[in-house]
Protein backbone atom coordinates (compact mmCIF):
# COMPACT_ATOMS: atom_id res chain seq x y z
CA UNK A 1 0.00 0.00 0.00
CA UNK A 2 1.60 3.27 -1.08
CA UNK A 3 2.25 5.87 1.58
CA UNK A 4 2.40 9.57 0.86
CA UNK A 5 3.91 12.49 2.68
CA UNK A 6 1.59 15.35 3.57
CA UNK A 7 2.75 18.71 4.88
CA UNK A 8 0.50 21.18 6.63
CA UNK A 9 0.69 23.84 9.33
CA UNK A 10 -0.50 22.54 12.69
CA UNK A 11 -1.03 25.18 15.35
CA UNK A 12 1.45 27.44 13.59
CA UNK A 13 4.11 24.77 13.23
CA UNK A 14 5.09 23.19 9.88
CA UNK A 15 4.20 19.52 10.18
CA UNK A 16 4.91 16.53 8.00
CA UNK A 17 3.29 13.13 8.21
CA UNK A 18 3.58 9.90 6.26
CA UNK A 19 0.13 8.43 5.73
CA UNK A 20 -1.72 5.76 3.84
CA UNK A 21 -4.17 7.15 1.25
CA UNK A 22 -7.16 9.06 2.67
CA UNK A 23 -6.20 8.77 6.31
CA UNK A 24 -8.44 11.28 8.05
CA UNK A 25 -7.09 14.39 9.72
CA UNK A 26 -8.69 13.08 12.91
CA UNK A 27 -6.63 9.86 12.79
CA UNK A 28 -3.48 11.78 11.90
CA UNK A 29 -3.95 14.16 14.82
CA UNK A 30 -4.81 11.53 17.41
CA UNK A 31 -2.90 8.44 16.35
CA UNK A 32 0.07 9.73 14.36
CA UNK A 33 0.83 12.99 16.14
CA UNK A 34 -0.67 12.34 19.58
CA UNK A 35 -2.86 15.46 19.58
CA UNK A 36 -5.76 13.92 21.48
CA UNK A 37 -7.78 17.06 22.32
CA UNK A 38 -9.53 16.39 19.00
CA UNK A 39 -11.95 13.62 19.89
CA UNK A 40 -13.13 10.61 17.91
CA UNK A 41 -16.89 10.43 18.36
CA UNK A 42 -19.28 9.30 15.65
CA UNK A 43 -16.89 9.44 12.64
CA UNK A 44 -19.98 10.44 10.63
CA UNK A 45 -19.74 14.22 10.85
CA UNK A 46 -22.70 14.18 13.19
CA UNK A 47 -21.41 14.93 16.68
CA UNK A 48 -18.87 17.74 16.30
CA UNK A 49 -16.43 16.36 18.88
CA UNK A 50 -13.61 16.23 16.30
CA UNK A 51 -14.05 19.83 15.12
CA UNK A 52 -10.84 21.65 14.22
CA UNK A 53 -10.26 24.91 12.38
CA UNK A 54 -8.92 24.80 8.83
CA UNK A 55 -7.76 28.27 7.81
CA UNK A 56 -9.87 29.55 10.70
CA UNK A 57 -13.10 27.80 9.65
CA UNK A 58 -14.61 24.92 11.64
CA UNK A 59 -14.54 21.53 9.95
CA UNK A 60 -15.06 18.01 11.24
CA UNK A 61 -11.70 16.26 11.02
CA UNK A 62 -13.30 12.79 10.78
CA UNK A 63 -14.54 13.57 7.24
CA UNK A 64 -11.36 15.22 6.01
CA UNK A 65 -8.70 13.20 4.19
CA UNK A 66 -5.42 14.70 5.43
CA UNK A 67 -4.29 15.16 1.81
CA UNK A 68 -7.08 17.75 1.50
CA UNK A 69 -5.42 20.01 4.11
CA UNK A 70 -1.96 19.90 2.50
CA UNK A 71 -0.37 23.36 2.87
CA UNK A 72 -3.36 24.59 4.91
CA UNK A 73 -3.44 25.89 8.47
CA UNK A 74 -5.01 23.55 11.01
CA UNK A 75 -5.77 24.69 14.55
CA UNK A 76 -6.69 22.32 17.36
CA UNK A 77 -7.47 22.98 21.00
CA UNK A 78 -3.79 22.40 21.79
CA UNK A 79 -3.03 25.41 19.62
CA UNK A 80 -5.40 27.60 21.60
CA UNK A 81 -4.05 26.68 25.00
CA UNK A 82 -1.36 29.08 26.23
CA UNK A 83 1.81 27.74 27.88
CA UNK A 84 0.66 29.18 31.20
CA UNK A 85 -2.99 29.23 32.26
CA UNK A 86 -6.01 28.93 30.00
CA UNK A 87 -7.47 30.62 26.93
CA UNK A 88 -10.41 32.92 27.88
CA UNK A 89 -12.81 30.40 26.29
CA UNK A 90 -11.34 27.58 28.38
CA UNK A 91 -11.52 29.75 31.51
CA UNK A 92 -15.15 30.64 30.77
CA UNK A 93 -16.09 26.99 30.15
CA UNK A 94 -14.40 26.05 33.44
CA UNK A 95 -16.04 28.78 35.52
CA UNK A 96 -19.51 28.30 34.03
CA UNK A 97 -19.56 24.52 34.60
CA UNK A 98 -19.80 24.07 30.83
CA UNK A 99 -17.95 20.76 31.00
CA UNK A 100 -19.14 17.59 32.63
CA UNK A 101 -17.69 14.49 31.00
CA UNK A 102 -15.70 16.85 28.76
CA UNK A 103 -15.84 14.83 25.58
CA UNK A 104 -17.63 17.51 23.56
CA UNK A 105 -15.65 20.38 25.06
CA UNK A 106 -12.75 20.63 22.56
CA UNK A 107 -15.18 20.71 19.62
CA UNK A 108 -17.43 23.22 21.38
CA UNK A 109 -14.48 25.51 22.11
CA UNK A 110 -13.13 25.33 18.56
CA UNK A 111 -16.53 26.31 17.11
CA UNK A 112 -16.89 29.05 19.73
CA UNK A 113 -13.40 30.30 18.84
CA UNK A 114 -14.31 30.54 15.15
CA UNK A 115 -17.60 32.23 16.02
CA UNK A 116 -15.97 34.90 18.19
CA UNK A 117 -13.27 35.48 15.55
CA UNK A 118 -16.01 36.12 12.97
CA UNK A 119 -18.40 37.91 15.30
CA UNK A 120 -17.03 39.25 18.61
CA UNK A 121 -20.54 40.19 19.83
CA UNK A 122 -22.80 37.23 19.02
CA UNK A 123 -26.30 37.21 20.48
CA UNK A 124 -27.71 34.12 22.15
CA UNK A 125 -29.47 32.88 19.02
CA UNK A 126 -26.29 33.21 16.96
CA UNK A 127 -24.36 31.18 19.54
CA UNK A 128 -27.03 28.48 19.52
CA UNK A 129 -27.01 28.27 15.72
CA UNK A 130 -23.20 28.12 15.60
CA UNK A 131 -23.11 25.26 18.11
CA UNK A 132 -25.99 23.32 16.51
CA UNK A 133 -23.61 20.71 15.09
CA UNK A 134 -21.97 19.92 18.44
CA UNK A 135 -23.70 17.45 20.68
CA UNK A 136 -23.43 17.49 24.46
CA UNK A 137 -25.26 14.75 26.38
CA UNK A 138 -24.39 16.09 29.85
CA UNK A 139 -24.90 19.79 30.33
CA UNK A 140 -28.21 20.55 28.66
CA UNK A 141 -26.31 23.23 26.68
CA UNK A 142 -27.28 26.21 28.88
CA UNK A 143 -23.92 26.38 30.70
CA UNK A 144 -22.12 26.14 27.34
CA UNK A 145 -24.12 29.02 25.87
CA UNK A 146 -23.44 31.06 29.02
CA UNK A 147 -19.73 30.22 28.77
CA UNK A 148 -19.53 31.51 25.21
CA UNK A 149 -21.36 34.70 26.21
CA UNK A 150 -18.97 35.05 29.14
CA UNK A 151 -15.91 34.44 26.94
CA UNK A 152 -17.15 37.09 24.48
CA UNK A 153 -17.34 39.56 27.38
CA UNK A 154 -13.82 38.66 28.55
CA UNK A 155 -12.39 38.97 25.04
CA UNK A 156 -14.14 42.30 24.54
CA UNK A 157 -12.64 43.77 27.71
CA UNK A 158 -15.72 43.26 29.86
CA UNK A 159 -18.31 44.68 27.46
CA UNK A 160 -21.11 42.38 26.22
CA UNK B 1 -9.82 -3.37 1.53
CA UNK B 2 -8.67 0.14 2.19
CA UNK B 3 -8.21 2.94 -0.29
CA UNK B 4 -5.16 2.28 -2.47
CA UNK B 5 -5.08 5.53 -4.42
CA UNK B 6 -6.42 8.98 -3.67
CA UNK B 7 -6.29 11.41 -6.55
CA UNK B 8 -6.51 15.17 -6.04
CA UNK B 9 -6.69 16.67 -9.54
CA UNK B 10 -5.67 20.34 -9.86
CA UNK B 11 -8.07 21.18 -12.68
CA UNK B 12 -11.37 20.11 -14.22
CA UNK B 13 -9.46 18.80 -17.26
CA UNK B 14 -7.28 16.65 -15.02
CA UNK B 15 -10.37 15.39 -13.18
CA UNK B 16 -12.23 14.38 -16.35
CA UNK B 17 -9.07 12.76 -17.73
CA UNK B 18 -8.77 10.64 -14.57
CA UNK B 19 -12.41 9.70 -14.87
CA UNK B 20 -11.96 8.74 -18.54
CA UNK B 21 -8.95 6.63 -17.58
CA UNK B 22 -10.43 4.81 -14.58
CA UNK B 23 -14.15 4.81 -15.37
CA UNK B 24 -16.68 3.70 -12.76
CA UNK B 25 -13.97 2.18 -10.51
CA UNK B 26 -13.02 5.72 -9.47
CA UNK B 27 -15.26 7.01 -6.67
CA UNK B 28 -15.80 10.77 -6.99
CA UNK B 29 -15.90 12.84 -3.83
CA UNK B 30 -16.22 16.58 -3.31
CA UNK B 31 -16.66 17.77 0.29
CA UNK B 32 -16.64 14.25 1.71
CA UNK B 33 -19.75 14.66 3.85
CA UNK B 34 -21.53 11.80 2.05
CA UNK B 35 -18.64 9.55 1.01
CA UNK B 36 -16.44 9.76 4.12
CA UNK B 37 -19.07 8.51 6.61
CA UNK B 38 -19.60 5.46 4.36
CA UNK B 39 -15.86 4.79 4.16
CA UNK B 40 -15.41 5.31 7.92
CA UNK B 41 -18.23 2.89 8.59
CA UNK B 42 -16.90 0.30 6.15
CA UNK B 43 -20.09 0.48 4.09
CA UNK B 44 -18.13 1.75 1.10
CA UNK B 45 -14.73 0.19 0.38
CA UNK B 46 -13.43 1.92 -2.74
CA UNK B 47 -9.95 1.17 -4.02
CA UNK B 48 -9.63 4.43 -5.91
CA UNK B 49 -11.08 7.78 -4.92
CA UNK B 50 -10.88 11.17 -6.57
CA UNK B 51 -11.27 14.22 -4.34
CA UNK B 52 -12.35 17.43 -6.08
CA UNK B 53 -11.37 19.97 -3.41
CA UNK B 54 -8.36 21.20 -5.42
CA UNK B 55 -9.91 20.98 -8.89
CA UNK B 56 -10.62 24.70 -9.21
CA UNK B 57 -14.39 24.29 -9.09
CA UNK B 58 -15.03 26.50 -6.07
CA UNK B 59 -16.37 29.82 -7.32
CA UNK B 60 -19.46 31.97 -7.36
CA UNK B 61 -20.18 34.67 -9.90
CA UNK B 62 -23.03 36.60 -11.51
CA UNK B 63 -23.47 36.33 -15.27
CA UNK B 64 -26.30 38.26 -16.95
CA UNK B 65 -28.29 38.12 -13.72
CA UNK B 66 -27.83 34.37 -13.31
CA UNK B 67 -25.79 32.96 -10.45
CA UNK B 68 -23.06 30.62 -11.65
CA UNK B 69 -21.82 28.26 -8.95
CA UNK B 70 -18.79 25.99 -9.25
CA UNK B 71 -19.70 22.43 -8.28
CA UNK B 72 -17.38 22.25 -5.26
CA UNK B 73 -18.27 25.67 -3.83
CA UNK B 74 -18.85 25.09 -0.11
CA UNK B 75 -22.45 25.56 1.05
CA UNK B 76 -21.24 28.30 3.41
CA UNK B 77 -20.56 30.58 0.46
CA UNK B 78 -24.26 30.61 -0.39
CA UNK B 79 -24.82 32.65 2.78
CA UNK B 80 -23.05 35.59 1.12
CA UNK B 81 -25.16 38.73 0.59
CA UNK B 82 -25.16 38.71 -3.22
CA UNK B 83 -26.69 35.21 -3.37
CA UNK B 84 -30.44 34.98 -4.13
CA UNK B 85 -32.38 35.12 -0.83
CA UNK B 86 -34.09 31.76 -1.48
CA UNK B 87 -30.71 30.03 -1.79
CA UNK B 88 -29.36 31.83 1.28
CA UNK B 89 -32.36 30.66 3.26
CA UNK B 90 -32.00 27.09 2.01
CA UNK B 91 -28.26 27.03 2.74
CA UNK B 92 -28.85 28.33 6.26
CA UNK B 93 -31.16 25.38 6.90
CA UNK B 94 -28.84 22.79 5.38
CA UNK B 95 -26.73 20.84 7.90
CA UNK B 96 -24.48 22.70 10.35
CA UNK B 97 -21.69 25.24 10.16
CA UNK B 98 -18.83 22.69 9.95
CA UNK B 99 -20.67 20.57 7.42
CA UNK B 100 -21.56 23.65 5.35
CA UNK B 101 -17.85 24.50 5.30
CA UNK B 102 -17.15 21.07 3.81
CA UNK B 103 -20.26 20.03 1.87
CA UNK B 104 -20.53 21.47 -1.62
CA UNK B 105 -23.30 22.84 -3.83
CA UNK B 106 -22.68 20.18 -6.50
CA UNK B 107 -22.41 17.49 -3.86
CA UNK B 108 -25.83 18.41 -2.51
CA UNK B 109 -27.32 17.03 -5.76
CA UNK B 110 -26.01 13.57 -4.76
CA UNK B 111 -27.21 13.51 -1.15
CA UNK B 112 -29.86 10.87 -0.48
CA UNK B 113 -33.16 12.12 0.99
CA UNK B 114 -34.24 13.23 3.54
CA UNK B 115 -31.00 15.28 3.27
CA UNK B 116 -30.32 17.58 0.33
CA UNK B 117 -32.31 20.68 1.26
CA UNK B 118 -30.36 23.06 -0.94
CA UNK B 119 -31.13 20.96 -4.02
CA UNK B 120 -34.84 21.56 -3.40
CA UNK B 121 -34.32 25.33 -3.64
CA UNK B 122 -32.15 24.90 -6.75
CA UNK B 123 -34.96 22.85 -8.31
CA UNK B 124 -37.54 25.57 -7.58
CA UNK B 125 -35.26 28.11 -9.28
CA UNK B 126 -34.96 25.88 -12.37
CA UNK B 127 -31.19 25.49 -12.02
CA UNK B 128 -29.24 24.12 -14.96
CA UNK B 129 -26.49 21.56 -14.42
CA UNK B 130 -23.35 21.77 -16.55
CA UNK B 131 -21.95 18.28 -17.00
CA UNK B 132 -18.43 17.82 -18.35
CA UNK B 133 -16.42 14.84 -19.61
CA UNK B 134 -13.06 14.61 -21.33
CA UNK B 135 -13.70 16.16 -24.74
CA UNK B 136 -17.27 17.34 -24.27
CA UNK B 137 -19.98 18.84 -22.16
CA UNK B 138 -23.74 19.21 -21.93
CA UNK B 139 -26.22 21.11 -19.82
CA UNK B 140 -29.35 19.52 -18.37
CA UNK B 141 -32.11 21.12 -16.31
CA UNK B 142 -31.96 20.00 -12.68
CA UNK B 143 -35.58 18.83 -13.09
CA UNK B 144 -34.25 16.15 -15.47
CA UNK B 145 -31.07 15.34 -13.54
CA UNK B 146 -32.34 12.64 -11.20
CA UNK B 147 -33.61 9.32 -12.49
CA UNK B 148 -34.20 7.48 -9.21
CA UNK B 149 -32.96 7.04 -5.65
CA UNK B 150 -29.27 8.03 -5.82
CA UNK B 151 -29.50 7.72 -9.61
CA UNK B 152 -28.77 10.51 -12.08
CA UNK B 153 -28.29 11.02 -15.82
CA UNK B 154 -24.51 11.19 -15.30
CA UNK B 155 -22.52 8.74 -17.40
CA UNK B 156 -19.50 7.02 -15.84
CA UNK B 157 -17.07 9.48 -17.47
CA UNK B 158 -19.04 12.63 -16.57
CA UNK B 159 -18.75 15.13 -13.74
CA UNK B 160 -21.02 17.92 -12.52
CA UNK B 161 -18.85 20.99 -13.07
CA UNK B 162 -21.17 23.93 -12.54
CA UNK B 163 -24.68 24.92 -11.61
CA UNK B 164 -26.32 27.90 -13.22
CA UNK B 165 -29.27 29.46 -11.41
CA UNK B 166 -31.43 31.94 -13.33
CA UNK B 167 -32.43 35.07 -11.45
CA UNK B 168 -35.79 34.52 -9.70
CA UNK B 169 -38.55 36.33 -11.59
CA UNK B 170 -41.36 36.22 -9.09
CA UNK B 171 -42.33 35.38 -5.55
CA UNK B 172 -40.23 32.78 -3.77
CA UNK B 173 -40.52 30.93 -0.50
CA UNK B 174 -38.65 28.18 1.32
CA UNK B 175 -39.59 26.09 4.30
CA UNK B 176 -37.81 23.19 5.92
CA UNK B 177 -40.00 21.34 8.37
CA UNK B 178 -38.12 19.01 10.68
CA UNK B 179 -38.22 17.77 14.24
CA UNK B 180 -35.81 20.43 15.49
CA UNK B 181 -35.06 24.04 14.60
CA UNK B 182 -31.55 23.32 13.30
CA UNK B 183 -29.30 20.42 12.28
CA UNK B 184 -32.25 18.21 11.50
CA UNK B 185 -33.19 15.87 8.69
CA UNK B 186 -36.31 17.12 6.95
CA UNK B 187 -39.81 15.74 7.33
CA UNK B 188 -40.48 17.79 4.24
CA UNK B 189 -38.58 20.62 2.56
CA UNK B 190 -40.49 22.96 0.24
CA UNK B 191 -39.30 25.61 -2.18
CA UNK B 192 -41.66 27.63 -4.34
CA UNK B 193 -41.24 30.04 -7.22
CA UNK B 194 -44.39 31.79 -8.50
CA UNK B 195 -44.60 34.30 -11.31
CA UNK B 196 -47.74 36.40 -10.96
CA UNK B 197 -49.58 38.41 -13.60
CA UNK B 198 -51.95 40.67 -11.77
CA UNK B 199 -53.43 38.59 -8.99
CA UNK B 200 -53.13 35.34 -10.91
CA UNK B 201 -50.37 32.77 -11.06
CA UNK B 202 -48.78 32.74 -14.52
CA UNK B 203 -46.10 30.17 -13.80
CA UNK B 204 -45.46 27.92 -10.80
CA UNK B 205 -42.60 25.74 -9.66
CA UNK B 206 -43.28 23.71 -6.52
CA UNK B 207 -40.26 21.70 -5.37
CA UNK B 208 -40.53 19.11 -2.61
CA UNK B 209 -37.72 17.36 -0.75
CA UNK B 210 -37.67 14.35 1.61
CA UNK B 211 -40.92 13.05 0.13
CA UNK B 212 -39.57 11.04 -2.79
CA UNK B 213 -36.48 9.24 -4.07
CA UNK B 214 -35.00 12.65 -4.94
CA UNK B 215 -36.26 16.26 -4.92
CA UNK B 216 -39.48 16.39 -6.94
CA UNK B 217 -41.54 18.97 -8.79
CA UNK B 218 -45.23 18.67 -7.88
CA UNK B 219 -46.34 18.92 -11.51
CA UNK B 220 -50.07 18.34 -11.03
CA UNK B 221 -50.20 20.92 -8.26
CA UNK B 222 -48.25 23.36 -10.42
CA UNK B 223 -50.67 22.92 -13.31
CA UNK B 224 -53.61 23.51 -10.99
CA UNK B 225 -52.08 26.80 -9.83
CA UNK B 226 -51.60 28.35 -13.24
CA UNK B 227 -54.25 30.90 -14.15
CA UNK B 228 -55.67 30.95 -10.63
CA UNK B 229 -55.54 33.58 -7.91
CA UNK B 230 -53.85 32.53 -4.65
CA UNK B 231 -57.14 32.32 -2.76
CA UNK B 232 -58.08 29.87 -0.03
CA UNK B 233 -59.85 27.44 -2.38
CA UNK B 234 -56.90 27.27 -4.77
CA UNK B 235 -54.39 26.86 -1.96
CA UNK B 236 -56.42 24.01 -0.45
CA UNK B 237 -56.84 22.23 -3.77
CA UNK B 238 -53.20 22.63 -4.79
CA UNK B 239 -51.87 21.43 -1.44
CA UNK B 240 -54.12 18.38 -1.65
CA UNK B 241 -52.79 17.57 -5.13
CA UNK B 242 -49.15 17.94 -4.05
CA UNK B 243 -49.73 15.64 -1.08
CA UNK B 244 -51.34 13.07 -3.38
CA UNK B 245 -48.62 13.10 -6.03
CA UNK B 246 -45.49 13.06 -3.82
CA UNK B 247 -43.85 9.72 -2.98
CA UNK B 248 -43.02 9.84 0.72
CA UNK B 249 -41.13 7.15 2.62
CA UNK B 250 -40.88 6.04 6.23
CA UNK B 251 -37.67 6.41 8.18
CA UNK B 252 -36.54 7.17 11.74
CA UNK B 253 -37.63 10.80 11.28
CA UNK B 254 -41.23 10.38 10.13
CA UNK B 255 -43.69 7.94 8.61
CA UNK B 256 -44.80 8.17 4.99
CA UNK B 257 -48.30 9.02 6.23
CA UNK B 258 -47.02 11.94 8.31
CA UNK B 259 -44.76 13.22 5.53
CA UNK B 260 -47.68 13.25 3.07
CA UNK B 261 -49.84 15.02 5.63
CA UNK B 262 -47.13 17.63 6.22
CA UNK B 263 -46.77 18.32 2.50
CA UNK B 264 -50.42 19.37 2.52
CA UNK B 265 -50.21 21.42 5.71
CA UNK B 266 -46.85 23.10 5.09
CA UNK B 267 -47.50 23.86 1.41
CA UNK B 268 -50.85 25.41 2.30
CA UNK B 269 -49.19 27.62 4.92
CA UNK B 270 -46.39 28.61 2.56
CA UNK B 271 -48.75 29.52 -0.30
CA UNK B 272 -51.06 31.40 2.06
CA UNK B 273 -48.11 33.45 3.29
CA UNK B 274 -47.08 34.10 -0.33
CA UNK B 275 -50.59 35.29 -1.20
CA UNK B 276 -50.26 38.28 1.09
CA UNK B 277 -46.94 39.39 -0.44
CA UNK B 278 -47.15 42.48 -2.60
Contacts between the chains, C-beta under 8 A, distances in Angstrom:
chain1	res1	chain2	res2	distance
A	1	B	2	7.0
A	1	B	4	6.4
A	2	B	4	7.2
A	2	B	5	7.4
A	20	B	2	6.7
A	20	B	3	7.7
A	21	B	2	7.6
A	21	B	3	4.6
A	21	B	4	6.4
A	21	B	5	6.0
A	21	B	6	4.1
A	21	B	49	7.7
A	22	B	2	7.9
A	22	B	3	4.4
A	22	B	6	4.7
A	22	B	39	7.2
A	22	B	49	6.2
A	24	B	36	7.3
A	24	B	40	7.4
A	43	B	37	7.2
A	43	B	40	4.2
A	43	B	41	7.3
A	44	B	37	4.3
A	44	B	40	6.8
A	44	B	41	7.2
A	45	B	33	5.6
A	45	B	36	7.1
A	45	B	37	6.0
A	45	B	98	7.5
A	45	B	99	5.8
A	45	B	102	7.7
A	48	B	96	7.4
A	48	B	98	6.6
A	51	B	98	5.6
A	54	B	101	7.8
A	57	B	76	7.5
A	57	B	101	4.9
A	58	B	97	5.7
A	58	B	98	4.5
A	58	B	101	6.2
A	59	B	98	5.4
A	59	B	101	5.3
A	59	B	102	5.4
A	60	B	98	4.9
A	60	B	99	7.0
A	60	B	102	7.0
A	62	B	36	7.2
A	62	B	40	6.5
A	63	B	31	7.9
A	63	B	32	4.7
A	63	B	33	5.8
A	63	B	36	4.0
A	63	B	37	6.9
A	63	B	40	7.8
A	63	B	102	6.2
A	64	B	32	6.5
A	64	B	36	7.6
A	64	B	102	7.1
A	65	B	6	6.2
A	65	B	32	6.9
A	65	B	36	7.6
A	65	B	51	6.3
A	67	B	6	5.8
A	67	B	8	5.8
A	67	B	51	7.1
A	68	B	8	7.3
A	68	B	32	7.5
A	68	B	51	6.0
A	68	B	53	5.0
A	68	B	54	7.7
A	111	B	97	6.8
A	111	B	98	7.2
A	114	B	97	7.9
A	128	B	182	7.7
A	129	B	97	7.8
A	129	B	182	6.0
A	130	B	97	5.8
A	132	B	96	5.2
A	132	B	97	7.4
A	132	B	182	4.0
A	132	B	183	4.3
A	133	B	95	7.4
A	133	B	96	2.8
A	133	B	97	6.0
A	133	B	98	5.3
A	133	B	99	6.4
A	133	B	183	5.6
